[in-house]
Amino acid sequence: MNIDWSKLVDLEYWFEGVAGSSPITRPIEYPSSFYTAFVVLFTVFFSIGVLSFLVQGFMNKHNPLTSKFTLWGSNFLWMGILGSFWLFLRQAEVGFLGSRMWLLAGVVWFVVLIIMIIKYFITLYPLEKAYYNS
């Protein structure tokens, strides 16, 4: 599997299929590792979202993570749903909604969410845990 890394800095690559460019976004080859990776990734996101809602039922109501699991779980759930929808539209060769720019937007969404989670566990969680344990 050869990856052409120079495409990642080419705007035509990311915005293929949107207004003013080629009208059809090429689908991902079906029996490929990229297709399998996308299916697994979006399934994992969806599963994390569902599990976060299920875990809330077993947690103490005074645990500070209970309120955060709702926010994080809904984000992961939507990432899984919208990512699967994007992959379906990509395979159906829908020009605008199947373009790679939506994948780029999803990556930015994921990075921001991970930064929020890490920042919470580094700064706020120790304070909230100390408050609720006292």
C-alpha positions as CSV (number, residue, x, y, z in Angstrom):
1,M,0.0,0.0,0.0
2,N,1.6,3.2,-1.2
3,I,0.3,6.5,0.2
4,D,1.0,9.7,-1.7
5,W,1.6,12.1,1.2
6,S,1.9,15.1,-1.2
7,K,-1.9,14.9,-1.7
8,L,-2.5,16.0,1.9
9,V,-1.3,19.5,1.1
10,D,-3.2,19.8,-2.2
11,L,-6.5,21.6,-1.9
12,E,-7.9,19.9,-5.0
13,Y,-7.6,16.6,-3.1
14,W,-9.6,17.8,-0.1
15,F,-12.3,19.7,-1.9
16,E,-12.9,17.3,-4.8
17,G,-16.6,17.0,-5.4
18,V,-17.6,20.4,-4.1
19,A,-18.8,23.4,-6.1
20,G,-16.3,24.4,-8.8
21,S,-14.4,21.1,-8.9
22,S,-15.0,17.7,-10.4
23,P,-18.6,16.8,-9.7
24,I,-18.0,13.2,-8.7
25,T,-16.0,12.1,-5.7
26,R,-14.4,8.7,-6.3
27,P,-15.4,6.0,-3.9
28,I,-12.9,4.2,-1.7
29,E,-11.9,0.8,-3.1
30,Y,-14.1,-1.8,-1.4
31,P,-11.7,-4.6,-0.5
32,S,-9.0,-2.2,0.9
33,S,-7.5,-1.5,4.2
34,F,-8.8,2.1,4.1
35,Y,-12.4,1.0,3.7
36,T,-12.0,-1.4,6.5
37,A,-10.3,1.2,8.7
38,F,-13.1,3.7,8.2
39,V,-15.8,1.1,9.0
40,V,-14.0,0.0,12.1
41,L,-13.3,3.6,13.2
42,F,-16.9,4.8,12.8
43,T,-18.2,1.7,14.5
44,V,-15.8,2.3,17.4
45,F,-16.9,5.9,17.7
46,F,-20.6,4.8,17.7
47,S,-19.9,2.1,20.3
48,I,-18.0,4.5,22.6
49,G,-21.0,6.8,22.4
50,V,-23.5,4.1,23.3
51,L,-21.3,2.7,26.1
52,S,-20.9,6.1,27.6
53,F,-24.7,6.4,28.0
54,L,-24.9,2.9,29.4
55,V,-22.1,3.5,32.0
56,Q,-24.0,6.5,33.4
57,G,-26.6,4.3,34.8
58,F,-24.1,2.5,36.9
59,M,-22.2,5.5,38.2
60,N,-22.8,7.4,41.4
61,K,-24.8,10.5,40.7
62,H,-22.3,12.6,42.7
63,N,-19.4,11.5,40.5
64,P,-18.2,14.5,38.5
65,L,-17.8,12.3,35.4
66,T,-21.5,11.7,35.1
67,S,-22.2,15.0,33.5
68,K,-19.2,14.8,31.2
69,F,-20.1,11.3,29.9
70,T,-23.3,12.8,28.4
71,L,-21.3,15.4,26.4
72,W,-18.5,13.1,25.3
73,G,-20.8,10.2,24.6
74,S,-23.1,12.3,22.4
75,N,-20.1,13.7,20.5
76,F,-18.8,10.2,19.8
77,L,-22.2,8.9,18.9
78,W,-22.7,11.6,16.4
79,M,-19.1,11.1,15.0
80,G,-20.0,7.4,14.4
81,I,-23.4,8.2,12.8
82,L,-22.2,11.1,10.6
83,G,-18.9,9.2,9.7
84,S,-20.9,6.2,8.6
85,F,-23.2,8.4,6.6
86,W,-20.2,10.2,5.0
87,L,-18.7,6.8,4.0
88,F,-22.0,5.7,2.5
89,L,-22.3,8.9,0.5
90,R,-18.7,8.5,-0.5
91,Q,-19.3,5.1,-1.8
92,A,-22.5,6.2,-3.6
93,E,-20.4,8.9,-5.3
94,V,-22.4,11.9,-4.1
95,G,-20.4,14.9,-5.0
96,F,-20.7,17.5,-2.3
97,L,-21.7,15.5,0.8
98,G,-19.2,12.7,0.1
99,S,-16.2,14.9,-0.4
100,R,-13.1,14.6,1.7
101,M,-13.6,18.0,3.3
102,W,-16.2,16.5,5.6
103,L,-13.6,14.0,6.7
104,L,-11.2,16.9,7.4
105,A,-14.0,18.6,9.4
106,G,-14.5,15.4,11.4
107,V,-10.8,15.1,12.2
108,V,-10.8,18.7,13.5
109,W,-13.9,17.8,15.6
110,F,-12.2,14.7,17.0
111,V,-9.0,16.6,17.8
112,V,-10.9,19.4,19.6
113,L,-12.9,16.8,21.6
114,I,-9.7,14.9,22.6
115,I,-8.1,18.1,23.7
116,M,-11.2,19.0,25.8
117,I,-11.1,15.5,27.5
118,I,-7.4,15.7,28.2
119,K,-7.7,19.2,29.6
120,Y,-10.6,18.2,31.8
121,F,-8.7,15.2,33.3
122,I,-5.5,17.3,33.9
123,T,-7.1,20.5,35.3
124,L,-10.7,20.1,36.5
125,Y,-11.2,16.5,37.4
126,P,-8.8,16.4,40.4
127,L,-10.5,19.5,41.8
128,E,-14.0,18.1,41.3
129,K,-13.0,14.8,42.8
130,A,-11.5,16.5,45.8
131,Y,-14.7,18.6,46.2
132,Y,-17.1,15.6,46.0
133,N,-15.0,13.4,48.3
134,S,-14.8,16.0,51.1
